[in-house]
Amino acid sequence: MSTKPSALFVCIHNAGRSQMAAGYLAHLASDKIEVRSAGSAPANSLNPMALEAMREEGIDLSNATPKILTPDTVQASDVVITMGCGDVCPFFPGKRYLDWKLEDPAGQDLGAVRVIRDQIRRLVEELIVELCP
């Protein structure tokens, strides 16, 4: 059993915001935090603009795949960060939840996705400080 903290990023399609957040956390926190991401209605593939925006940051998400959100994944995580999954995200008493208000990158051009990406990076950096003081 792991003693390091774990974070689960959840958005609807697990194709943009949650994948970018997971990519940043894995990259910036190294192996200090267990990283998970999932979606309530996963897409077939990642958003190409999200892939490109993260590639610009030196983070390759090309092997990432959207995953379905399960109650087990939520229970196995110390903190659950939602990004627009609304009431679909299972709630477990005693679990820490954060809701990051971020625009959905679906259908956005690269410039707009960069803005979302940069917001995600700032939030992930704050999360790292909280989880690994």
N, C-alpha and C positions, 0 to 999 in steps of 0.2 A: 504494500500500500504506500502511495506517495505522501510525503509530508509537505511537499511544496503546495502553495496555493494554486487554485485553478479558476479559470474564467471561461464563461460560455457567452459567445456573442450570437444574438438571435435577430434575424430580420425575416421578412416574408419569404423571399426567394433564395436566400443564402448565396447570392450571386454578386453582390456589390459591397454594401456597407459592412456586413458582418465578416465577409472574407478579407476586406481591407484591414479591419480592426484586428482580426486574427493574425494576419500577415505582419502587421506592425508589432503586435505583442510578442510574437515568436521571434522577430528580428531584434527588437529593442531589449527584451528581457532575457534573451538567450534561453537557457534552460531553467531559469529560476521560477517560472510560472507555467503550469500546464495550460495549454490553449485548446479551446474547442469552439466550433461554430456550427450553426444549424439554421434551418428555416422551417416555417410552418407550412409552406407550400413550395418546396425547392424547385428551382429552374433546372433545365437540362445541362446548362453550362454557365460559366461565369460571364459577367458583363465585360465585353471586350474593352470598353473605355476604362473600367476599373483595373483590368489587367495592365493596360498601357500606363495608367497613372501610377500604379505601384512599381512597374518596371522602371519608370523614371526615378524612383526612389531607391533603386537597386534591390527591389524585392520581387522575386519571381513567383507568381501565383499560378503559373500555367499548369501545374499538377494538382491544384486544388479542385475539388468537386463539391457541388451543393449536396448537403445532407439533410435528412428529415429530422426534425426536432422530436425527441422522445422524452418521456418523463424520467427515464433512467439517466439521460444526459444532464438534465436539469438537477436531479438529485446528486449526481456525482460532482457538481461544480460548487465552488465556494461563493462565487458571485455570478449572477446572471445579468448580462447587459442586453436590454431589448432596444431595438431600433425600428419600431414601427410594426411589430407583430401583434400589437393590441391585445385583445382578450384571448387570443389563441394560445399564448404562452402559458404552460401549466404553472400554477402557483403552489408552492410548498411553504407552509409556515416555518419560520426560522431561517429561511434562505434569504440571502441578501440580493436585492434586485436594484438595478439602476436603469433608468430609461433615458437614453441619449436621443435628443430631438435632432435628427439629421435628415436632410432632404434625400429622397431616393435618387440614386444616380441613373436608374433605368431611363433610357431615352435621352439622356443629357449628352451634350458634347464634351470633349476632353477638358475644355476650360472650366466648365461647371463641375465636372468630376474632380478636378484638381482642388477646387475650393472645399468640397466635401472631404476629400482625402486629407487635406491639411487640418480640417476640424477634427477628424478622427485621430490623427497623430497626436494632437494636443491632449485629447481626452485619454488616449492610451498612455501617454507619458504621465499624466496625473494618476491613472490607475496603477501604474507600476510603482509610483512613490507610495501609494496607499497599501499595496499588497506586499511590497518588499522595502520596508522603511530602513 
